[in-house]
Amino acid sequence: MRSATATLRLTREGYEVNAFPGALPALTHLSTSEERTDLMLTDIGMPGTSGFDLLQTVKAVSPDLPVILLSGLYEVDLALTALKNG
């Protein structure tokens, strides 16, 4: 639901959005698509992997791609980990 809402909102604002159900499809798209990716928005908590693990992989594949990590939880430890990981 959150993904659909975010996709709709960003599309209405004029952005082209590629939404994926998890980290693996997103990474596959990032490494194989000829489309340019300007920004990645991802949740910290997702099935199968964490946003932090995804961030590390994205930095290895596309080091200049900005990544924004989101979370519905507010925990100081999560914020500090995000800052430490770039």
Helices and strands as residue ranges (DSSP letters): H 2-12, H 23-32, E 40-43, E 45-46, E 49-50, H 51-61, E 67-70, H 76-84
